[in-house]
Amino acid sequence: MKESKLAERLKKLRQDKGLSQVQLAVELDMGAGFIANIELGTKSVSIKKLMEIADYFVVTPNYLLGYDEE
């Protein structure tokens, strides 16, 4: 399965911050399995969750989804 932009960008942002999936899940008050499934591209994300992730990393939802490059 081809990795989605969201999966790719979330993984990179998480790794750039030096966080494990579990650490990120704790920071965002989400399940570690949820983060893992997003990164695998097997889980869709609600707009609310997408906004929470974008806010945490100080990026736009459009960046996470691959519509913006910055």
Order of alpha helices (4+ residues) and beta strands (2+ residues): alpha-alpha-alpha-alpha-alpha
